[in-house]
Structure formats: C-alpha cells, structure tokens
Amino acid sequence: MIRNSKKIKIKRRIYDGANDKDNNSNNTKERRRKKRFVKPPKLSRTLDKRAFSRLADEIPQFLKLTHKESFIITAADSRIGQRNEQQDSFFVTKTMPLSPFRLRRTLAVVCDGMGGLEAGDRASLTAVSMLKLAFDKLPTAKVDIPKFFSEMIDYIDCEINRWDDLKTDKGAGTTLVSVIIENRRLYWASVGDSSIFIYQQGKLKRITTSHNYKKILDKMVDGGVLSQEQAEHDPQKDALVSYLGMGGVTFREINSKPYVLRSGDILMLCSDGVTNTLSESDIAAVIKENSDDVYRCCKEINQSVSKKNNAMQDNSTVVIIQYAE
C-alpha cells in the first residue's frame, strides 16, 4: 500500500508540473524536444556553395513537374465509307491522369484488314484482340516495349497465316499501327500502309512509312534500274509487300529508343482510308482547328473524308492521343 501511495504522489507531481509555466519547466521540455532530432550537417561541409545555388534554381521546375497533374487524352472515330463491310478494327485506352510516382501505360492500335484477301475483318479484329490481351498482362515492372512489339508481330502473323478454315487459298491479312506510351515515353510499331502522325508546335509529321511495292520501286530507281516515270506508272506500286498473315513479315518499323512527348503533342493513328483521301496539309488544318478537343478532331477528320464524295471510299478509322500538362 505504501508503494502504491508513493506512485500516486509521483504521478500527481508530474501532472501538477505539466501546468507549471516557470522557466525550469520550459527549459526541460526544450532539451527533450531537441534530443528527438539529429542535428543536420553544415552545407559548407557537404556541398559546394555554387553547386547548391544551381540546384536551388532547378528545384522550382522540379516541383512544378511533380505536382502538376498530367493527362493522356484519347479519342477515336471509325466510318465504313462506301464499302460493304467494315474491315478496320481499333482499340485505345481511355483518357487517364498520370502520376510521377506510378507507371501508367496507354495502348492504341489500328488494323486495316486487306480487302484483296479473305476475312479481312476477322484478321484485323484478331490482331487488335491479341495485342490488347498481351498488353493487359504486361507486368508493372520495367518492360522491353520494342521487344514486346516485335514478338507480338510474329505471334499475330503466325496465328493468321495458319488459318485453315478459309474458303479460298488467298489467305488473310491485315496492317497494323500501334503505340504504347509509358507515362510520357512513346514507342510505336508499324506493318503495312496504315499511318502514325505526330502533330507538334503546329507541324504535322508522319513517323511511319508505307510497306508497299513502291518502297521496292524507289530502291530500283535509286540503283538506276528504273526511271522515276516507270516507277510512278507501275500498276503494282500500291500492293502491300509486308502485312500480318503473310507468314514471315518482310518489313516492320519499331523505334528502339523512346520518344519523349511534350505538353500539347498530338498523335494520330489512321487507316489508309484517311491518307488516300486527305493530304497531310488537310489533316494538319483539321488538327490545328480542333486541338482543344481530340474527340471533335477525330470526327472532323472523318467528316472531311466523307465530304470528298469518293465513290470508292474505303473504311476510315482515326485514333488521336494528346499529352497534356
């Protein structure tokens, strides 16, 4: 009992002392508070003063980058044109905010089934579905995107080429253009004659080439085998020489190093139903006028295609992605 009473008295003294505002009590609290923290070293011992001043100048820019939210904005529009069926297929990840502390990936793909072969709609849909399925299974850790694209091109090509339930022996095939964006790092892949454009600071640039017979004819012209006039009038110049389903893709374009997007950059993926009808200057004018609304931009590009009143208008598909800070 005596020990317990002493404890009570001690507790009362501590409690009573907590409300005491004399100098001794304040000094004790201050000493205890200081012991909880490690005293930082002097900057002069660890950093050169000039280097530190340069670092201080860079800090506001860094803070602006990490605290301001960025977005990948996406939209798409597809039209059947004057064809009996839609042989274009596409997919694009929904609009999403980006975070500097978390890896976010965006996928976009446009495939144009080949009308001259069989089951073009099935081929394009198969290519899009296989790529999306594989993309969804990518790990959250670092991935070799160029290798992923190359392997998927081989897998899809093999899958379409081995179809044995087609009505004829023509086979099936499709083009492919696709991009994967990791936060703001852009990778792309292309097989065939669909296109990828980048619109930056008021200028439109095509970053893919068409894999048709004209590509071979141009090399023959450079080698002196053909004249430029002969190449231009060759009836097979638009025939594809590389596509998914041929059983061993001849040409493929995959960038090995990522392109870093800047705020306001706009990407456009489209089938040749767009590029065979509109010039690059036509496309650039529509994007410039509608750069504040990518969905309206997609619709306006396809509306411009329709206004040309082409009696043999092919399917036209447009996917647009904008990086915005």
Backbone torsions as a table, in degrees:
resi	resn	phi	psi	omega
1	MET	NA	-37.7	-179.2
2	ILE	-64.4	-42.9	-178.8
3	ARG	-62.7	-41.3	179.8
4	ASN	-63.6	-39.5	179.7
5	SER	-65.4	-36.8	177.5
6	LYS	-63.5	-40.8	179.8
7	LYS	-61.7	-40.7	179.4
8	ILE	-63.1	-42.5	179.4
9	LYS	-62.3	-41.3	-179.2
10	ILE	-64.1	-42.8	179.3
11	LYS	-62.8	-39.8	178.8
12	ARG	-64.3	-39.3	179.2
13	ARG	-64.4	-41.5	178.9
14	ILE	-64.5	-42.9	179.9
15	TYR	-62.9	-45.8	179.6
16	ASP	-64.6	-35.8	-178.7
17	GLY	-70.5	-21.6	-178.9
18	ALA	-67.5	-25.5	-179.6
19	ASN	-94.5	0.2	-178.6
20	ASP	-81.0	126.6	-175.4
21	LYS	-107.3	27.3	179.1
22	ASP	-77.1	170.6	-174.9
23	ASN	-64.3	-37.7	-178.2
24	ASN	-61.2	-43.6	-179.9
25	SER	-63.7	-43.4	179.8
26	ASN	-63.6	-40.0	179.1
27	ASN	-64.2	-39.4	179.2
28	THR	-63.7	-45.5	179.3
29	LYS	-61.5	-40.8	-179.0
30	GLU	-64.3	-41.4	178.4
31	ARG	-63.6	-42.8	179.2
32	ARG	-63.8	-40.4	-179.7
33	ARG	-63.8	-41.1	-178.9
34	LYS	-66.1	-32.1	-178.8
35	LYS	-68.0	-20.7	-178.7
36	ARG	-76.0	-14.2	-175.9
37	PHE	-120.2	146.9	175.9
38	VAL	-88.8	133.4	-179.5
39	LYS	-69.9	123.8	-178.0
40	PRO	-70.2	150.8	178.8
41	PRO	-72.3	159.0	177.5
42	LYS	-71.6	139.0	-177.9
43	LEU	-61.4	-32.8	-178.0
44	SER	-62.8	-24.7	179.9
45	ARG	-81.6	-26.3	-172.5
46	THR	-113.2	-23.8	-177.3
47	LEU	-130.6	139.5	170.6
48	ASP	-69.6	134.8	-173.9
49	LYS	-61.2	-36.8	179.6
50	ARG	-67.8	-41.5	178.4
51	ALA	-62.7	-39.6	-179.8
52	PHE	-67.2	-36.2	179.0
53	SER	-66.5	-37.8	176.8
54	ARG	-65.9	-40.8	178.4
55	LEU	-62.4	-40.0	-179.9
56	ALA	-62.9	-33.9	178.4
57	ASP	-68.4	-30.5	-177.3
58	GLU	-83.4	-22.6	-175.2
59	ILE	-58.1	-45.9	-179.6
60	PRO	-57.9	-38.8	178.8
61	GLN	-65.2	-41.4	179.8
62	PHE	-63.2	-44.3	-179.8
63	LEU	-64.2	-36.1	178.9
64	LYS	-64.5	-40.2	-179.9
65	LEU	-66.2	-43.9	-172.6
66	THR	-80.7	-24.1	-176.3
67	HIS	-98.7	-16.2	179.5
68	LYS	-91.2	126.4	-174.8
69	GLU	-76.2	135.6	177.9
70	SER	-107.5	158.9	-178.9
71	PHE	-134.9	146.2	163.7
72	ILE	-105.1	113.7	-176.3
73	ILE	-104.8	128.7	-174.6
74	THR	-127.5	153.8	176.8
75	ALA	-160.5	159.8	-179.5
76	ALA	-153.1	153.9	176.2
77	ASP	-153.8	137.7	-177.6
78	SER	-137.8	137.9	-179.5
79	ARG	-128.5	149.3	-178.4
80	ILE	-82.0	-20.8	-179.2
81	GLY	69.1	-138.9	-179.5
82	GLN	-103.9	18.0	179.9
83	ARG	-90.9	161.8	-179.0
84	ASN	-76.7	-24.0	-179.1
85	GLU	-145.3	158.6	178.8
86	GLN	-91.6	114.7	-179.5
87	GLN	-108.4	1.6	173.1
88	ASP	-86.2	142.5	171.3
89	SER	-132.3	150.9	-179.2
90	PHE	-153.3	163.6	171.3
91	PHE	-153.7	144.9	172.9
92	VAL	-147.7	136.2	176.3
93	THR	-62.1	146.9	-179.5
94	LYS	-66.7	158.9	175.0
95	THR	-53.6	136.7	-178.0
96	MET	-146.8	147.3	172.0
97	PRO	-79.0	148.6	178.6
98	LEU	-106.3	154.1	177.9
99	SER	-130.5	136.1	178.2
100	PRO	-68.5	-11.2	-176.6
101	PHE	-105.2	3.8	-178.3
102	ARG	-145.7	134.7	179.7
103	LEU	-76.5	125.1	176.5
104	ARG	-122.8	137.1	179.8
105	ARG	-119.3	141.1	176.0
106	THR	-119.9	134.0	176.9
107	LEU	-117.3	137.3	170.5
108	ALA	-138.1	139.4	-179.5
109	VAL	-149.0	138.5	173.9
110	VAL	-128.9	127.7	177.7
111	CYS	-125.7	136.4	-178.6
112	ASP	-117.8	107.2	179.1
113	GLY	-64.2	140.9	-174.6
114	MET	-81.4	116.5	-177.5
115	GLY	-68.9	-26.3	180.0
116	GLY	-73.5	-14.6	177.4
117	LEU	-106.9	-169.6	-177.8
118	GLU	-99.7	150.4	173.0
119	ALA	54.6	48.1	178.9
120	GLY	-62.7	-37.9	179.1
121	ASP	-65.3	-39.6	178.7
122	ARG	-67.7	-40.2	-179.2
123	ALA	-64.3	-44.8	-178.4
124	SER	-67.8	-40.5	178.9
125	LEU	-66.0	-37.9	177.8
126	THR	-63.7	-43.9	-179.6
127	ALA	-61.5	-46.3	179.9
128	VAL	-64.0	-44.5	-177.2
129	SER	-64.5	-43.3	-179.5
130	MET	-65.3	-41.3	-179.1
131	LEU	-67.5	-42.8	179.5
132	LYS	-64.1	-42.7	179.8
133	LEU	-60.8	-44.3	179.3
134	ALA	-68.0	-37.9	178.8
135	PHE	-62.3	-42.6	-179.0
136	ASP	-63.7	-22.5	-178.2
137	LYS	-96.6	2.9	178.1
138	LEU	-63.5	138.3	178.3
139	PRO	-68.6	158.9	179.3
140	THR	-74.5	-16.1	177.9
141	ALA	-75.6	178.6	-178.0
142	LYS	-61.6	136.5	-178.1
143	VAL	-128.7	143.5	175.0
144	ASP	-81.2	92.6	-174.7
145	ILE	-64.4	-45.2	177.6
146	PRO	-57.4	-40.2	177.0
147	LYS	-64.9	-41.1	177.6
148	PHE	-58.7	-46.7	179.2
149	PHE	-61.0	-46.1	-177.5
150	SER	-62.4	-43.2	179.0
151	GLU	-65.2	-40.5	-179.5
152	MET	-67.4	-35.9	176.2
153	ILE	-60.2	-43.4	179.0
154	ASP	-65.9	-43.7	-179.3
155	TYR	-62.5	-47.0	-177.7
156	ILE	-66.7	-42.9	178.5
157	ASP	-58.1	-44.9	179.7
158	CYS	-64.7	-42.0	-178.1
159	GLU	-62.7	-47.4	-178.3
160	ILE	-70.0	-38.3	-177.3
161	ASN	-65.5	-28.8	-175.2
162	ARG	-90.6	4.9	176.9
163	TRP	-60.3	125.8	-179.3
164	ASP	-116.0	12.3	-179.2
165	ASP	-107.8	17.3	179.3
166	LEU	-79.6	153.5	-175.5
167	LYS	-74.0	-29.1	-179.7
168	THR	-123.3	178.4	179.0
169	ASP	-98.7	16.1	178.8
170	LYS	-69.3	-28.2	-175.6
171	GLY	84.6	-177.4	179.9
172	ALA	-133.0	156.4	-179.1
173	GLY	-161.9	162.8	178.0
174	THR	-154.1	151.5	170.3
175	THR	-83.8	171.3	175.6
176	LEU	-153.8	130.5	163.9
177	VAL	-129.7	136.6	-177.0
178	SER	-150.3	150.0	173.2
179	VAL	-130.9	147.2	168.6
180	ILE	-125.8	127.3	178.6
181	ILE	-113.4	121.6	173.8
182	GLU	-100.1	102.8	-172.0
183	ASN	57.8	-88.6	177.7
184	ARG	-128.7	9.0	178.7
185	ARG	-93.3	122.4	-173.1
186	LEU	-102.6	130.3	171.2
187	TYR	-123.1	147.5	178.1
188	TRP	-141.4	160.9	177.5
189	ALA	-143.2	146.4	-178.5
190	SER	-148.5	136.0	171.2
191	VAL	-139.5	123.3	179.9
192	GLY	105.2	-150.2	-174.7
193	ASP	-119.8	14.2	168.1
194	SER	-73.8	167.2	-168.0
195	SER	-131.2	153.6	169.6
196	ILE	-125.4	128.5	177.5
197	PHE	-119.0	153.7	169.5
198	ILE	-125.3	129.0	178.3
199	TYR	-106.8	117.8	-174.2
200	GLN	-142.7	125.6	178.3
201	GLN	52.1	44.3	175.3
202	GLY	82.2	3.2	-178.5
203	LYS	-121.6	139.3	179.6
204	LEU	-104.9	132.2	-179.5
205	LYS	-134.7	130.7	174.9
206	ARG	-84.3	128.1	-176.3
207	ILE	-106.5	6.1	174.8
208	THR	-126.3	163.6	176.1
209	THR	-119.3	161.0	178.8
210	SER	-86.1	129.7	-179.7
211	HIS	-94.4	68.7	178.4
212	ASN	-119.3	180.0	-174.6
213	TYR	-64.3	-22.8	178.1
214	LYS	-60.8	-30.8	177.9
215	LYS	-60.5	-40.1	178.7
216	ILE	-74.7	-39.3	178.2
217	LEU	-60.8	-39.2	178.9
218	ASP	-61.9	-38.6	177.7
219	LYS	-66.9	-35.3	177.9
220	MET	-68.4	-35.2	176.5
221	VAL	-66.7	-44.0	179.0
222	ASP	-62.1	-32.4	179.9
223	GLY	-85.3	-1.3	178.3
224	GLY	82.0	9.0	-179.5
225	VAL	-77.4	-38.9	179.4
226	LEU	-123.4	156.5	171.7
227	SER	-87.6	163.2	179.0
228	GLN	-62.8	-36.3	-179.9
229	GLU	-66.7	-41.4	178.4
230	GLN	-62.5	-40.7	-179.7
231	ALA	-66.1	-39.8	-178.6
232	GLU	-66.8	-29.5	-176.3
233	HIS	-100.4	8.3	178.2
234	ASP	-69.6	124.9	-176.4
235	PRO	-67.5	-16.2	-178.1
236	GLN	-101.4	11.4	-172.2
237	LYS	-63.5	-27.0	-178.5
238	ASP	-93.3	-1.6	-179.7
239	ALA	-69.0	133.5	-179.3
240	LEU	-71.1	137.9	175.9
241	VAL	-112.3	-0.4	177.7
242	SER	-149.0	125.7	178.8
243	TYR	-162.2	163.4	178.1
244	LEU	-79.6	123.5	-177.9
245	GLY	117.3	-8.9	-177.3
246	MET	-77.1	-16.1	-179.0
247	GLY	81.9	65.4	-176.7
248	GLY	112.7	85.2	-173.9
249	VAL	-65.0	127.0	-176.2
250	THR	-76.1	-50.8	-179.1
251	PHE	-123.4	141.2	172.4
252	ARG	-147.4	146.5	177.2
253	GLU	-119.2	120.8	177.7
254	ILE	-140.4	123.7	178.5
255	ASN	-78.0	130.8	-176.7
256	SER	-80.9	-30.2	179.0
257	LYS	-112.3	138.6	-176.6
258	PRO	-69.5	147.7	172.1
259	TYR	-95.5	126.9	-177.3
260	VAL	-88.8	118.5	-179.0
261	LEU	-73.6	148.2	174.8
262	ARG	-113.9	156.8	-176.8
263	SER	-55.8	128.7	-179.9
264	GLY	97.7	-13.4	179.1
265	ASP	-61.1	138.2	179.6
266	ILE	-123.4	129.4	175.1
267	LEU	-105.6	141.8	175.3
268	MET	-130.9	124.2	172.9
269	LEU	-107.8	135.9	-178.2
270	CYS	-153.7	157.7	174.3
271	SER	-84.0	168.9	-175.8
272	ASP	-73.0	-6.6	172.4
273	GLY	-63.3	-23.1	176.4
274	VAL	-86.1	-52.7	-173.4
275	THR	-71.9	-23.3	176.3
276	ASN	-79.8	-10.6	-177.9
277	THR	-110.5	-41.0	-178.2
278	LEU	-106.9	142.9	173.7
279	SER	-79.5	165.7	179.0
280	GLU	-64.2	-33.5	177.9
281	SER	-68.3	-35.2	176.0
282	ASP	-63.0	-46.2	-179.5
283	ILE	-63.3	-44.5	-179.2
284	ALA	-60.8	-38.6	-179.5
285	ALA	-65.4	-40.2	179.4
286	VAL	-67.5	-43.4	-179.8
287	ILE	-63.5	-42.7	-179.6
288	LYS	-60.4	-41.2	-177.0
289	GLU	-73.5	-25.3	-174.4
290	ASN	-122.3	26.4	-175.6
291	SER	-67.8	-15.4	180.0
292	ASP	-85.8	-6.6	-179.2
293	ASP	-147.9	98.6	-173.3
294	VAL	-68.3	-30.4	178.2
295	TYR	-66.8	-45.0	176.8
296	ARG	-62.7	-34.2	179.4
297	CYS	-62.6	-44.8	177.4
298	CYS	-58.4	-47.1	-178.3
299	LYS	-64.4	-40.8	-178.1
300	GLU	-67.2	-35.6	177.2
301	ILE	-63.8	-45.9	178.8
302	ASN	-69.4	-31.1	174.7
303	GLN	-65.0	-39.0	178.2
304	SER	-64.5	-36.5	175.4
305	VAL	-62.4	-45.7	-178.0
306	SER	-64.4	-35.6	-177.6
307	LYS	-67.1	-17.4	178.3
308	LYS	-71.5	-14.7	177.4
309	ASN	52.5	44.5	177.9
310	ASN	-75.9	121.0	-176.4
311	ALA	-65.1	-23.2	-179.7
312	MET	-113.7	31.6	-175.2
313	GLN	-58.5	125.8	179.2
314	ASP	-78.7	167.2	171.7
315	ASN	-55.3	141.4	178.9
316	SER	-129.2	124.3	-179.2
317	THR	-128.3	134.1	-179.4
318	VAL	-130.1	129.8	171.7
319	VAL	-123.0	129.6	-178.7
320	ILE	-124.2	136.9	178.2
321	ILE	-128.7	133.2	177.4
322	GLN	-124.7	135.0	174.3
323	TYR	-98.6	123.6	-175.4
324	ALA	-133.8	135.2	174.7
325	GLU	-109.5	NA	NA
